[in-house]
């Protein structure tokens, strides 16, 4: 899957990258993946999977997914 971050969530990504390729052996809960990356779930305001807005808590992702997460406040 391709994970993109928006807003200050990039701060939590490895090397503060805006995107990350993640290979999944099986479909998994997005929330579990984010916790493994040390992204605080409370900071994730918007989740879009393949262009469709979803709820973080019950979203399952797979290798072919385009995943975008955004914080609630952007800008500087």
PDB file of N, CA, C and O in Angstrom:
ATOM      1  N   UNK A   1       0.842  -1.171   0.000  1.00  0.00           N
ATOM      2  CA  UNK A   1       0.000   0.000   0.000  1.00  0.00           C
ATOM      3  C   UNK A   1       0.882   1.227   0.000  1.00  0.00           C
ATOM      4  O   UNK A   1       2.041   1.176   0.411  1.00  0.00           O
ATOM      5  N   UNK A   2       0.338   2.301  -0.452  1.00  0.00           N
ATOM      6  CA  UNK A   2       1.052   3.583  -0.444  1.00  0.00           C
ATOM      7  C   UNK A   2       0.375   4.452   0.614  1.00  0.00           C
ATOM      8  O   UNK A   2      -0.824   4.720   0.532  1.00  0.00           O
ATOM      9  N   UNK A   3       1.141   4.883   1.595  1.00  0.00           N
ATOM     10  CA  UNK A   3       0.626   5.728   2.671  1.00  0.00           C
ATOM     11  C   UNK A   3       1.142   7.148   2.488  1.00  0.00           C
ATOM     12  O   UNK A   3       2.351   7.376   2.446  1.00  0.00           O
ATOM     13  N   UNK A   4       0.232   8.090   2.381  1.00  0.00           N
ATOM     14  CA  UNK A   4       0.563   9.506   2.276  1.00  0.00           C
ATOM     15  C   UNK A   4       0.100  10.205   3.549  1.00  0.00           C
ATOM     16  O   UNK A   4      -0.953   9.877   4.095  1.00  0.00           O
ATOM     17  N   UNK A   5       0.889  11.169   4.021  1.00  0.00           N
ATOM     18  CA  UNK A   5       0.493  11.929   5.202  1.00  0.00           C
ATOM     19  C   UNK A   5       0.363  13.406   4.854  1.00  0.00           C
ATOM     20  O   UNK A   5       1.093  13.933   4.014  1.00  0.00           O
ATOM     21  N   UNK A   6      -0.566  14.045   5.508  1.00  0.00           N
ATOM     22  CA  UNK A   6      -0.754  15.473   5.328  1.00  0.00           C
ATOM     23  C   UNK A   6      -0.712  16.180   6.667  1.00  0.00           C
ATOM     24  O   UNK A   6      -0.955  15.574   7.711  1.00  0.00           O
ATOM     25  N   UNK A   7      -0.405  17.460   6.629  1.00  0.00           N
ATOM     26  CA  UNK A   7      -0.301  18.231   7.861  1.00  0.00           C
ATOM     27  C   UNK A   7       0.915  17.809   8.654  1.00  0.00           C
ATOM     28  O   UNK A   7       1.915  17.371   8.086  1.00  0.00           O
ATOM     29  N   UNK A   8       0.833  17.937   9.944  1.00  0.00           N
ATOM     30  CA  UNK A   8       1.988  17.628  10.787  1.00  0.00           C
ATOM     31  C   UNK A   8       2.181  16.136  11.030  1.00  0.00           C
ATOM     32  O   UNK A   8       3.128  15.756  11.719  1.00  0.00           O
ATOM     33  N   UNK A   9       1.321  15.279  10.493  1.00  0.00           N
ATOM     34  CA  UNK A   9       1.506  13.834  10.670  1.00  0.00           C
ATOM     35  C   UNK A   9       2.801  13.345  10.035  1.00  0.00           C
ATOM     36  O   UNK A   9       3.327  12.300  10.418  1.00  0.00           O
ATOM     37  N   UNK A  10       3.310  14.090   9.077  1.00  0.00           N
ATOM     38  CA  UNK A  10       4.591  13.753   8.457  1.00  0.00           C
ATOM     39  C   UNK A  10       5.701  13.682   9.498  1.00  0.00           C
ATOM     40  O   UNK A  10       6.661  12.930   9.331  1.00  0.00           O
ATOM     41  N   UNK A  11       5.580  14.454  10.563  1.00  0.00           N
ATOM     42  CA  UNK A  11       6.574  14.460  11.637  1.00  0.00           C
ATOM     43  C   UNK A  11       6.796  13.058  12.214  1.00  0.00           C
ATOM     44  O   UNK A  11       7.905  12.735  12.642  1.00  0.00           O
ATOM     45  N   UNK A  12       5.758  12.231  12.228  1.00  0.00           N
ATOM     46  CA  UNK A  12       5.842  10.898  12.830  1.00  0.00           C
ATOM     47  C   UNK A  12       6.359   9.833  11.868  1.00  0.00           C
ATOM     48  O   UNK A  12       6.673   8.721  12.291  1.00  0.00           O
ATOM     49  N   UNK A  13       6.451  10.153  10.603  1.00  0.00           N
ATOM     50  CA  UNK A  13       6.859   9.172   9.600  1.00  0.00           C
ATOM     51  C   UNK A  13       8.371   8.961   9.627  1.00  0.00           C
ATOM     52  O   UNK A  13       9.120   9.865   9.998  1.00  0.00           O
ATOM     53  N   UNK A  14       8.821   7.761   9.233  1.00  0.00           N
ATOM     54  CA  UNK A  14      10.269   7.534   9.131  1.00  0.00           C
ATOM     55  C   UNK A  14      10.902   8.573   8.206  1.00  0.00           C
ATOM     56  O   UNK A  14      10.408   8.804   7.102  1.00  0.00           O
ATOM     57  N   UNK A  15      11.972   9.187   8.643  1.00  0.00           N
ATOM     58  CA  UNK A  15      12.688  10.231   7.900  1.00  0.00           C
ATOM     59  C   UNK A  15      11.787  11.416   7.550  1.00  0.00           C
ATOM     60  O   UNK A  15      12.098  12.196   6.649  1.00  0.00           O
ATOM     61  N   UNK A  16      10.683  11.544   8.257  1.00  0.00           N
ATOM     62  CA  UNK A  16       9.701  12.624   8.045  1.00  0.00           C
ATOM     63  C   UNK A  16       9.240  12.700   6.585  1.00  0.00           C
ATOM     64  O   UNK A  16       9.012  13.778   6.037  1.00  0.00           O
ATOM     65  N   UNK A  17       9.114  11.531   5.987  1.00  0.00           N
ATOM     66  CA  UNK A  17       8.680  11.441   4.586  1.00  0.00           C
ATOM     67  C   UNK A  17       7.181  11.721   4.478  1.00  0.00           C
ATOM     68  O   UNK A  17       6.415  11.441   5.400  1.00  0.00           O
ATOM     69  N   UNK A  18       6.781  12.273   3.343  1.00  0.00           N
ATOM     70  CA  UNK A  18       5.357  12.533   3.089  1.00  0.00           C
ATOM     71  C   UNK A  18       4.634  11.282   2.604  1.00  0.00           C
ATOM     72  O   UNK A  18       3.406  11.212   2.652  1.00  0.00           O
ATOM     73  N   UNK A  19       5.397  10.295   2.137  1.00  0.00           N
ATOM     74  CA  UNK A  19       4.780   9.052   1.680  1.00  0.00           C
ATOM     75  C   UNK A  19       5.678   7.871   2.020  1.00  0.00           C
ATOM     76  O   UNK A  19       6.883   8.011   2.229  1.00  0.00           O
ATOM     77  N   UNK A  20       5.049   6.711   2.066  1.00  0.00           N
ATOM     78  CA  UNK A  20       5.760   5.503   2.453  1.00  0.00           C
ATOM     79  C   UNK A  20       5.103   4.314   1.756  1.00  0.00           C
ATOM     80  O   UNK A  20       3.880   4.182   1.776  1.00  0.00           O
ATOM     81  N   UNK A  21       5.903   3.454   1.145  1.00  0.00           N
ATOM     82  CA  UNK A  21       5.400   2.204   0.573  1.00  0.00           C
ATOM     83  C   UNK A  21       5.484   1.129   1.642  1.00  0.00           C
ATOM     84  O   UNK A  21       6.536   0.920   2.245  1.00  0.00           O
ATOM     85  N   UNK A  22       4.368   0.449   1.872  1.00  0.00           N
ATOM     86  CA  UNK A  22       4.309  -0.604   2.878  1.00  0.00           C
ATOM     87  C   UNK A  22       3.800  -1.871   2.208  1.00  0.00           C
ATOM     88  O   UNK A  22       2.752  -1.858   1.563  1.00  0.00           O
ATOM     89  N   UNK A  23       4.535  -2.956   2.360  1.00  0.00           N
ATOM     90  CA  UNK A  23       4.109  -4.235   1.804  1.00  0.00           C
ATOM     91  C   UNK A  23       3.422  -5.033   2.903  1.00  0.00           C
ATOM     92  O   UNK A  23       3.995  -5.270   3.967  1.00  0.00           O
ATOM     93  N   UNK A  24       2.197  -5.442   2.635  1.00  0.00           N
ATOM     94  CA  UNK A  24       1.405  -6.199   3.595  1.00  0.00           C
ATOM     95  C   UNK A  24       1.284  -7.643   3.133  1.00  0.00           C
ATOM     96  O   UNK A  24       1.028  -7.905   1.958  1.00  0.00           O
ATOM     97  N   UNK A  25       1.469  -8.576   4.054  1.00  0.00           N
ATOM     98  CA  UNK A  25       1.292  -9.989   3.715  1.00  0.00           C
ATOM     99  C   UNK A  25      -0.186 -10.330   3.609  1.00  0.00           C
ATOM    100  O   UNK A  25      -0.579 -11.155   2.784  1.00  0.00           O
ATOM    101  N   UNK A  26      -0.996  -9.704   4.434  1.00  0.00           N
ATOM    102  CA  UNK A  26      -2.445  -9.913   4.454  1.00  0.00           C
ATOM    103  C   UNK A  26      -3.114  -8.570   4.705  1.00  0.00           C
ATOM    104  O   UNK A  26      -2.468  -7.652   5.210  1.00  0.00           O
ATOM    105  N   UNK A  27      -4.394  -8.431   4.366  1.00  0.00           N
ATOM    106  CA  UNK A  27      -5.115  -7.205   4.724  1.00  0.00           C
ATOM    107  C   UNK A  27      -5.047  -6.984   6.239  1.00  0.00           C
ATOM    108  O   UNK A  27      -5.112  -7.930   7.023  1.00  0.00           O
ATOM    109  N   UNK A  28      -4.913  -5.709   6.631  1.00  0.00           N
ATOM    110  CA  UNK A  28      -4.766  -5.383   8.054  1.00  0.00           C
ATOM    111  C   UNK A  28      -5.536  -4.127   8.399  1.00  0.00           C
ATOM    112  O   UNK A  28      -5.901  -3.342   7.524  1.00  0.00           O
ATOM    113  N   UNK A  29      -5.778  -3.947   9.683  1.00  0.00           N
ATOM    114  CA  UNK A  29      -6.395  -2.710  10.156  1.00  0.00           C
ATOM    115  C   UNK A  29      -5.399  -1.562   9.992  1.00  0.00           C
ATOM    116  O   UNK A  29      -4.238  -1.679  10.384  1.00  0.00           O
ATOM    117  N   UNK A  30      -5.854  -0.468   9.420  1.00  0.00           N
ATOM    118  CA  UNK A  30      -5.001   0.698   9.259  1.00  0.00           C
ATOM    119  C   UNK A  30      -4.521   1.209  10.611  1.00  0.00           C
ATOM    120  O   UNK A  30      -3.370   1.623  10.747  1.00  0.00           O
ATOM    121  N   UNK A  31      -5.385   1.181  11.596  1.00  0.00           N
ATOM    122  CA  UNK A  31      -5.009   1.674  12.924  1.00  0.00           C
ATOM    123  C   UNK A  31      -3.818   0.904  13.495  1.00  0.00           C
ATOM    124  O   UNK A  31      -2.966   1.504  14.150  1.00  0.00           O
ATOM    125  N   UNK A  32      -3.738  -0.397  13.266  1.00  0.00           N
ATOM    126  CA  UNK A  32      -2.598  -1.192  13.741  1.00  0.00           C
ATOM    127  C   UNK A  32      -1.308  -0.761  13.053  1.00  0.00           C
ATOM    128  O   UNK A  32      -0.262  -0.644  13.691  1.00  0.00           O
ATOM    129  N   UNK A  33      -1.391  -0.529  11.759  1.00  0.00           N
ATOM    130  CA  UNK A  33      -0.207  -0.106  11.005  1.00  0.00           C
ATOM    131  C   UNK A  33       0.281   1.245  11.505  1.00  0.00           C
ATOM    132  O   UNK A  33       1.482   1.442  11.687  1.00  0.00           O
ATOM    133  N   UNK A  34      -0.640   2.178  11.728  1.00  0.00           N
ATOM    134  CA  UNK A  34      -0.258   3.503  12.200  1.00  0.00           C
ATOM    135  C   UNK A  34       0.363   3.435  13.593  1.00  0.00           C
ATOM    136  O   UNK A  34       1.318   4.155  13.884  1.00  0.00           O
ATOM    137  N   UNK A  35      -0.172   2.579  14.448  1.00  0.00           N
ATOM    138  CA  UNK A  35       0.416   2.421  15.781  1.00  0.00           C
ATOM    139  C   UNK A  35       1.837   1.866  15.693  1.00  0.00           C
ATOM    140  O   UNK A  35       2.706   2.274  16.465  1.00  0.00           O
ATOM    141  N   UNK A  36       2.082   0.946  14.768  1.00  0.00           N
ATOM    142  CA  UNK A  36       3.429   0.409  14.579  1.00  0.00           C
ATOM    143  C   UNK A  36       4.394   1.491  14.101  1.00  0.00           C
ATOM    144  O   UNK A  36       5.587   1.438  14.400  1.00  0.00           O
ATOM    145  N   UNK A  37       3.880   2.467  13.363  1.00  0.00           N
ATOM    146  CA  UNK A  37       4.701   3.591  12.898  1.00  0.00           C
ATOM    147  C   UNK A  37       4.811   4.695  13.942  1.00  0.00           C
ATOM    148  O   UNK A  37       5.496   5.693  13.719  1.00  0.00           O
ATOM    149  N   UNK A  38       4.139   4.523  15.083  1.00  0.00           N
ATOM    150  CA  UNK A  38       4.114   5.493  16.181  1.00  0.00           C
ATOM    151  C   UNK A  38       3.363   6.775  15.811  1.00  0.00           C
ATOM    152  O   UNK A  38       3.683   7.855  16.309  1.00  0.00           O
ATOM    153  N   UNK A  39       2.371   6.649  14.941  1.00  0.00           N
ATOM    154  CA  UNK A  39       1.501   7.779  14.612  1.00  0.00           C
ATOM    155  C   UNK A  39       0.363   7.777  15.628  1.00  0.00           C
ATOM    156  O   UNK A  39      -0.385   6.802  15.701  1.00  0.00           O
ATOM    157  N   UNK A  40       0.211   8.848  16.416  1.00  0.00           N
ATOM    158  CA  UNK A  40      -0.872   8.886  17.408  1.00  0.00           C
ATOM    159  C   UNK A  40      -2.238   8.919  16.713  1.00  0.00           C
ATOM    160  O   UNK A  40      -2.533   9.838  15.948  1.00  0.00           O
ATOM    161  N   UNK A  41      -3.051   7.922  16.983  1.00  0.00           N
ATOM    162  CA  UNK A  41      -4.348   7.824  16.315  1.00  0.00           C
ATOM    163  C   UNK A  41      -5.239   9.028  16.596  1.00  0.00           C
ATOM    164  O   UNK A  41      -6.036   9.417  15.742  1.00  0.00           O
ATOM    165  N   UNK A  42      -5.117   9.617  17.769  1.00  0.00           N
ATOM    166  CA  UNK A  42      -5.936  10.782  18.113  1.00  0.00           C
ATOM    167  C   UNK A  42      -5.605  11.988  17.239  1.00  0.00           C
ATOM    168  O   UNK A  42      -6.403  12.921  17.143  1.00  0.00           O
ATOM    169  N   UNK A  43      -4.446  11.979  16.608  1.00  0.00           N
ATOM    170  CA  UNK A  43      -4.027  13.096  15.756  1.00  0.00           C
ATOM    171  C   UNK A  43      -4.525  12.958  14.313  1.00  0.00           C
ATOM    172  O   UNK A  43      -4.434  13.903  13.529  1.00  0.00           O
ATOM    173  N   UNK A  44      -5.049  11.781  13.968  1.00  0.00           N
ATOM    174  CA  UNK A  44      -5.537  11.540  12.608  1.00  0.00           C
ATOM    175  C   UNK A  44      -6.982  12.018  12.521  1.00  0.00           C
ATOM    176  O   UNK A  44      -7.871  11.471  13.174  1.00  0.00           O
ATOM    177  N   UNK A  45      -7.201  13.042  11.707  1.00  0.00           N
ATOM    178  CA  UNK A  45      -8.533  13.633  11.594  1.00  0.00           C
ATOM    179  C   UNK A  45      -9.312  13.101  10.392  1.00  0.00           C
ATOM    180  O   UNK A  45     -10.530  12.941  10.464  1.00  0.00           O
ATOM    181  N   UNK A  46      -8.615  12.828   9.289  1.00  0.00           N
ATOM    182  CA  UNK A  46      -9.283  12.405   8.059  1.00  0.00           C
ATOM    183  C   UNK A  46      -8.502  11.256   7.434  1.00  0.00           C
ATOM    184  O   UNK A  46      -7.275  11.294   7.341  1.00  0.00           O
ATOM    185  N   UNK A  47      -9.240  10.236   7.008  1.00  0.00           N
ATOM    186  CA  UNK A  47      -8.652   9.075   6.339  1.00  0.00           C
ATOM    187  C   UNK A  47      -9.372   8.894   5.007  1.00  0.00           C
ATOM    188  O   UNK A  47     -10.602   8.896   4.950  1.00  0.00           O
ATOM    189  N   UNK A  48      -8.596   8.739   3.942  1.00  0.00           N
ATOM    190  CA  UNK A  48      -9.169   8.447   2.629  1.00  0.00           C
ATOM    191  C   UNK A  48      -8.457   7.234   2.043  1.00  0.00           C
ATOM    192  O   UNK A  48      -7.229   7.195   1.972  1.00  0.00           O
ATOM    193  N   UNK A  49      -9.240   6.251   1.627  1.00  0.00           N
ATOM    194  CA  UNK A  49      -8.707   5.045   1.004  1.00  0.00           C
ATOM    195  C   UNK A  49      -9.186   5.038  -0.443  1.00  0.00           C
ATOM    196  O   UNK A  49     -10.387   4.993  -0.709  1.00  0.00           O
ATOM    197  N   UNK A  50      -8.246   5.081  -1.366  1.00  0.00           N
ATOM    198  CA  UNK A  50      -8.579   5.101  -2.793  1.00  0.00           C
ATOM    199  C   UNK A  50      -9.588   6.206  -3.119  1.00  0.00           C
ATOM    200  O   UNK A  50     -10.489   6.020  -3.936  1.00  0.00           O
ATOM    201  N   UNK A  51      -9.419   7.357  -2.466  1.00  0.00           N
ATOM    202  CA  UNK A  51     -10.261   8.514  -2.721  1.00  0.00           C
ATOM    203  C   UNK A  51     -11.579   8.542  -1.971  1.00  0.00           C
ATOM    204  O   UNK A  51     -12.364   9.472  -2.153  1.00  0.00           O
ATOM    205  N   UNK A  52     -11.845   7.552  -1.133  1.00  0.00           N
ATOM    206  CA  UNK A  52     -13.095   7.473  -0.388  1.00  0.00           C
ATOM    207  C   UNK A  52     -12.821   7.704   1.100  1.00  0.00           C
ATOM    208  O   UNK A  52     -11.971   7.036   1.688  1.00  0.00           O
ATOM    209  N   UNK A  53     -13.540   8.648   1.704  1.00  0.00           N
ATOM    210  CA  UNK A  53     -13.362   8.948   3.126  1.00  0.00           C
ATOM    211  C   UNK A  53     -13.864   7.764   3.959  1.00  0.00           C
ATOM    212  O   UNK A  53     -14.939   7.220   3.710  1.00  0.00           O
ATOM    213  N   UNK A  54     -13.067   7.388   4.940  1.00  0.00           N
ATOM    214  CA  UNK A  54     -13.397   6.247   5.807  1.00  0.00           C
ATOM    215  C   UNK A  54     -13.167   6.604   7.267  1.00  0.00           C
ATOM    216  O   UNK A  54     -12.524   7.602   7.591  1.00  0.00           O
ATOM    217  N   UNK A  55     -13.709   5.762   8.135  1.00  0.00           N
ATOM    218  CA  UNK A  55     -13.463   5.861   9.573  1.00  0.00           C
ATOM    219  C   UNK A  55     -12.177   5.100   9.885  1.00  0.00           C
ATOM    220  O   UNK A  55     -11.980   3.989   9.392  1.00  0.00           O
ATOM    221  N   UNK A  56     -11.318   5.679  10.686  1.00  0.00           N
ATOM    222  CA  UNK A  56     -10.038   5.050  11.008  1.00  0.00           C
ATOM    223  C   UNK A  56     -10.208   3.735  11.760  1.00  0.00           C
ATOM    224  O   UNK A  56      -9.508   2.764  11.471  1.00  0.00           O
ATOM    225  N   UNK A  57     -11.114   3.692  12.704  1.00  0.00           N
ATOM    226  CA  UNK A  57     -11.208   2.565  13.631  1.00  0.00           C
ATOM    227  C   UNK A  57     -11.438   1.218  12.967  1.00  0.00           C
ATOM    228  O   UNK A  57     -10.910   0.207  13.431  1.00  0.00           O
ATOM    229  N   UNK A  58     -12.218   1.183  11.886  1.00  0.00           N
ATOM    230  CA  UNK A  58     -12.581  -0.114  11.313  1.00  0.00           C
ATOM    231  C   UNK A  58     -12.105  -0.296   9.872  1.00  0.00           C
ATOM    232  O   UNK A  58     -12.621  -1.156   9.157  1.00  0.00           O
ATOM    233  N   UNK A  59     -11.139   0.493   9.443  1.00  0.00           N
ATOM    234  CA  UNK A  59     -10.661   0.431   8.067  1.00  0.00           C
ATOM    235  C   UNK A  59      -9.586  -0.635   7.898  1.00  0.00           C
ATOM    236  O   UNK A  59      -8.561  -0.625   8.579  1.00  0.00           O
ATOM    237  N   UNK A  60      -9.845  -1.546   6.980  1.00  0.00           N
ATOM    238  CA  UNK A  60      -8.881  -2.589   6.639  1.00  0.00           C
ATOM    239  C   UNK A  60      -8.266  -2.215   5.299  1.00  0.00           C
ATOM    240  O   UNK A  60      -8.972  -1.851   4.359  1.00  0.00           O
ATOM    241  N   UNK A  61      -6.936  -2.311   5.222  1.00  0.00           N
ATOM    242  CA  UNK A  61      -6.225  -1.952   3.995  1.00  0.00           C
ATOM    243  C   UNK A  61      -5.470  -3.156   3.444  1.00  0.00           C
ATOM    244  O   UNK A  61      -5.180  -4.119   4.154  1.00  0.00           O
ATOM    245  N   UNK A  62      -5.161  -3.065   2.148  1.00  0.00           N
ATOM    246  CA  UNK A  62      -4.391  -4.115   1.486  1.00  0.00           C
ATOM    247  C   UNK A  62      -3.352  -3.473   0.584  1.00  0.00           C
ATOM    248  O   UNK A  62      -3.313  -2.250   0.449  1.00  0.00           O
ATOM    249  N   UNK A  63      -2.514  -4.286  -0.031  1.00  0.00           N
ATOM    250  CA  UNK A  63      -1.376  -3.787  -0.808  1.00  0.00           C
ATOM    251  C   UNK A  63      -1.745  -2.838  -1.932  1.00  0.00           C
ATOM    252  O   UNK A  63      -0.962  -1.941  -2.245  1.00  0.00           O
ATOM    253  N   UNK A  64      -2.879  -2.998  -2.538  1.00  0.00           N
ATOM    254  CA  UNK A  64      -3.250  -2.179  -3.696  1.00  0.00           C
ATOM    255  C   UNK A  64      -3.849  -0.833  -3.311  1.00  0.00           C
ATOM    256  O   UNK A  64      -4.191  -0.047  -4.194  1.00  0.00           O
ATOM    257  N   UNK A  65      -3.985  -0.547  -2.026  1.00  0.00           N
ATOM    258  CA  UNK A  65      -4.663   0.667  -1.583  1.00  0.00           C
ATOM    259  C   UNK A  65      -3.766   1.901  -1.585  1.00  0.00           C
ATOM    260  O   UNK A  65      -2.570   1.836  -1.300  1.00  0.00           O
ATOM    261  N   UNK A  66      -4.390   3.018  -1.917  1.00  0.00           N
ATOM    262  CA  UNK A  66      -3.804   4.348  -1.797  1.00  0.00           C
ATOM    263  C   UNK A  66      -4.411   4.951  -0.531  1.00  0.00           C
ATOM    264  O   UNK A  66      -5.602   5.261  -0.502  1.00  0.00           O
ATOM    265  N   UNK A  67      -3.602   5.119   0.510  1.00  0.00           N
ATOM    266  CA  UNK A  67      -4.078   5.547   1.822  1.00  0.00           C
ATOM    267  C   UNK A  67      -3.561   6.949   2.115  1.00  0.00           C
ATOM    268  O   UNK A  67      -2.364   7.216   2.013  1.00  0.00           O
ATOM    269  N   UNK A  68      -4.472   7.835   2.478  1.00  0.00           N
ATOM    270  CA  UNK A  68      -4.089   9.210   2.813  1.00  0.00           C
ATOM    271  C   UNK A  68      -4.659   9.559   4.179  1.00  0.00           C
ATOM    272  O   UNK A  68      -5.849   9.385   4.442  1.00  0.00           O
ATOM    273  N   UNK A  69      -3.773  10.060   5.046  1.00  0.00           N
ATOM    274  CA  UNK A  69      -4.208  10.472   6.381  1.00  0.00           C
ATOM    275  C   UNK A  69      -3.814  11.935   6.584  1.00  0.00           C
ATOM    276  O   UNK A  69      -2.760  12.381   6.129  1.00  0.00           O
ATOM    277  N   UNK A  70      -4.682  12.666   7.275  1.00  0.00           N
ATOM    278  CA  UNK A  70      -4.451  14.090   7.490  1.00  0.00           C
ATOM    279  C   UNK A  70      -4.716  14.442   8.941  1.00  0.00           C
ATOM    280  O   UNK A  70      -5.584  13.865   9.596  1.00  0.00           O
ATOM    281  N   UNK A  71      -3.946  15.403   9.423  1.00  0.00           N
ATOM    282  CA  UNK A  71      -4.177  15.943  10.768  1.00  0.00           C
ATOM    283  C   UNK A  71      -5.315  16.959  10.684  1.00  0.00           C
ATOM    284  O   UNK A  71      -5.741  17.335   9.592  1.00  0.00           O
ATOM    285  N   UNK A  72      -5.801  17.398  11.838  1.00  0.00           N
ATOM    286  CA  UNK A  72      -6.938  18.312  11.857  1.00  0.00           C
ATOM    287  C   UNK A  72      -6.550  19.749  11.535  1.00  0.00           C
ATOM    288  O   UNK A  72      -7.393  20.528  11.090  1.00  0.00           O
ATOM    289  N   UNK A  73      -5.298  20.109  11.750  1.00  0.00           N
ATOM    290  CA  UNK A  73      -4.863  21.474  11.497  1.00  0.00           C
ATOM    291  C   UNK A  73      -3.660  21.430  10.559  1.00  0.00           C
ATOM    292  O   UNK A  73      -2.697  20.704  10.804  1.00  0.00           O
ATOM    293  N   UNK A  74      -3.726  22.211   9.489  1.00  0.00           N
ATOM    294  CA  UNK A  74      -2.618  22.317   8.565  1.00  0.00           C
ATOM    295  C   UNK A  74      -2.197  23.769   8.477  1.00  0.00           C
ATOM    296  O   UNK A  74      -2.933  24.669   8.884  1.00  0.00           O
ATOM    297  N   UNK A  75      -1.042  23.982   7.959  1.00  0.00           N
ATOM    298  CA  UNK A  75      -0.589  25.370   7.767  1.00  0.00           C
ATOM    299  C   UNK A  75       0.455  25.782   8.778  1.00  0.00           C
ATOM    300  O   UNK A  75       0.922  24.968   9.575  1.00  0.00           O
ATOM    301  N   UNK A  76       0.811  27.034   8.741  1.00  0.00           N
ATOM    302  CA  UNK A  76       1.885  27.469   9.614  1.00  0.00           C
ATOM    303  C   UNK A  76       1.770  28.871   9.950  1.00  0.00           C
ATOM    304  O   UNK A  76       2.604  29.400  10.684  1.00  0.00           O
TER     305      UNK A  76
END
